[in-house]
Amino acid sequence: MAQNEEILQEQEHCEEPVQEVREPEQEAAEETAEVKEENPCAELEKQLAQTKDTLRRTAAEYDNFRKRSQKERDAAFGNGVSFAVEKLLGVIDTLELAANAQTADEAYKKGVLMTLDKAKAALKALNVEEIEAEGLPFDPQCHAAVMQQPAPEGVESGTILAVMQRGYRRDGKVIRHAAVTVAE
């Protein structure tokens, strides 16, 4: 700084103008200021692009969150329905035994059959379907082998001979495996 003052004093005495001596830090600051003044739109465009990118990412995260939450709600509802149906299957089994039992009272049998039909209609309304088993090949994904018997003539080994307890599934998910007898 002292040098600058001396130069200015000398310049006042001289007829020829002397160039001012600048420090490098001062020159860099002035150049940066000039660049900012020359191109303020470029910086604003850069900030705008960053803001748009942040907004797009936030919107995508929210959309993913919304979809994931919906799937979790649907799964929770499905699990609740499956749990309730599983608890009611024992009642349906008992109604089927009562419907197949011999009785002299036709009105009683008719009442049991009507109740069983309503129970099956309720299962159908909940998208619960019975697992087909008899005469089909054994599938461990939906059948539980309770017993094996020698295969009768003309029946392949691994074929289901009888259903001891019906199995049910809802939307492809097994609620209860069918208890079956399988040919050896």
Secondary structure, 3 states (H helix, E strand, C coil): CHHHHHHHHHHHHCCCCCCCCCCHHHHHHHHHHHHHHHCHHHHHHHHHHHHHHHHHHHHHHHHHHHHHHHHHHHHHHHHHHHHHHHHHHHHHHHHHHHHHCCCCCHHHHHHHHHHHHHHHHHHHHCCEEEECCCCCECCCCCEEEEEEECCCCCCCCCEEEEEEECEEEECCEEEECEEEEEEC
